[in-house]
Structure formats: structure tokens, C-alpha cells
Amino acid sequence: MEKRNKIYLGIILVCTFLVIIICGLCIYGKNKSTNKQTDAMRFKEEYEAFNDRVLSDGKTPYLKLNIPQDNPFIYKSPKEILDVLTSETAIIYFGYAACPLARDTVEILLEAALEKNIKTIYYVDIQNIRDEYEANGTLFPTKTKNGSTAYQELVSFFDEHLEVYYVEDSNNFAFSTGVKRIASPTVAVVDHGEVKSIYAGKSEDELNFINGLNEEQKEIFKNKYIEMFSYINDKENVVCTEKGC
């Protein structure tokens, strides 16, 4: 009788343990889904908040955006994304809501993501974390702000893939700061510490963003994003056998 009671007790304990695990997984999955939905709505609200505003010139309106509620963006701080770069296969989007070029291209990015069935894009707001410089009438711009420590680490990580930052004076003359910079917007695909591709609208594309993008320029961006996302698709669709992948 005592032995039977011990068996029953063991069964009850095992069942209780399994129920706790299942409940925990359900709660985790629900919280993860909720967080993703919250980030998606946050992104939509932040970018659409500028729809009725004008640029610093006081007259040029920001491009009006219509961001889907079920967009794939998940927010990461600069420090958090440093861990992602070395531990995941991921797409990272560096930008900020008030950046005209980011606004010109974000809907194109979302179109490409939808076509390639991309479920997650990590978003890092870089508006206030970078070094800042201003022209001073000499060949050497003045540094007016130091970037955050995490930002400097990001620059070091992407260093060979970044371009030198130039600032313009009131006459539109450009002066080199001599330092690399993560431009807005920049899209990168990384795989466990290795940069597979990165795109920020390179100078060799000879793109003029001053008056927005024309249809040809939009196509350049979309094709580039689709090409980048193909790496994620290819990696997810690898078929493994007993001999390996």
C-alpha cells in the first residue's frame, strides 16, 4: 500500500511539473507575441507622428507614411544589438523617424520584407547616439558631441563596411570628418558575427535624395533589400540530411 502511494505521488509530481512547464511556455509565447505587437505599433506611431510636420526649413513637409500594424520591427537598444550581432542570424535596421531618407525608403523596405516573408527586423534608433560635427570655415570640422560607447562599438564592428562621414557648410561644400559613421537608414544582414551584407545608399549609386526618390531609385533600393533578404530565406530553407547541411 505504501509503495502504491509513492507511485501515485510520483505520478502527481511529474504531472504537476509538466503542467508548470506547459503553462510557462504558453505565458512566454504570449508575452513574446505581445511584445512584438507592441514594438510594431510603437514603430508605426513614431514614424507616422511626423506625417503632418515640416522639415527644419519650416516649409517642406515630411513624407506621409502608412506603416502596417503588423510590421516586423522589434526595438533593440545599441547595447542589446551588439549581442545580437554575434549570437544570431539577423536583419538590423538603423534609422530614425525624422530622417527624410529613412522615410523615403522604409515602406520600400517593408514591401521587400513582405515579398521575402521576413518576420523579424531589429530596429535601432540612432538619432541621438552618434558623434556630431559641424563645419567651421576650415578643412577640419568641429566635433560637437561624442557618440555613446555602444555606438562606438557598433562602428568598430561594421568599420570596413562604412563610409567616412562628411559635413556640409552653408554653401554646400563638404568636409571630411575623418571618421566612419552609421548612416540613416542603414540595413545590415549579419550571421553570428559575420556581416553578410549592408546597404545605406552608396555614393556609387549616384542617387540624389534631396527631392525624394524617383521610381528608378526606389527600384534600386527594393532590389537591394530583396537581394539581402534572400540570404535569410536561403539559410532557413537549407535541407539537412544525415551527412550534414
LINPEJO-V910454 format. One record per backbone hydrogen bond with DSSP energy under -1.0 kcal/mol. NH is the residue of the N-H (numbers start at 0). CO is the residue of the C=O. If there is no record, write none. Layout:
# LINPEJO-V910454
NH,CO
NH,CO
This chain:
# LINPEJO-V910454
4,0
5,1
6,2
7,3
8,4
9,5
10,6
11,7
12,8
13,9
14,10
15,11
16,12
17,13
18,14
19,15
20,16
21,17
22,18
23,19
24,20
25,21
26,22
27,23
28,24
29,25
30,26
31,27
32,28
33,29
34,30
35,31
36,32
37,33
38,34
39,35
40,36
41,37
42,38
43,39
44,40
45,41
46,42
47,43
48,44
50,47
52,49
54,59
57,54
61,52
70,67
73,120
75,122
80,76
83,79
84,80
86,82
87,83
89,189
91,187
92,121
93,185
94,123
98,95
102,98
103,99
104,100
105,101
108,104
109,105
110,106
111,107
112,108
113,109
114,110
115,111
116,113
117,112
120,71
121,90
122,73
123,92
125,94
131,144
133,141
141,133
143,131
144,131
147,128
151,147
152,148
153,149
154,150
155,151
156,152
157,153
160,157
161,158
164,178
166,174
168,172
171,168
174,166
176,164
180,162
185,93
186,198
187,91
188,196
189,89
190,193
191,87
192,84
193,190
195,188
196,188
198,186
204,201
205,202
211,208
217,213
218,214
219,215
220,216
221,217
222,218
223,219
224,220
225,221
226,222
227,223
228,224
229,225
230,227
232,228
233,229
234,230
235,231
236,232
240,243
243,240
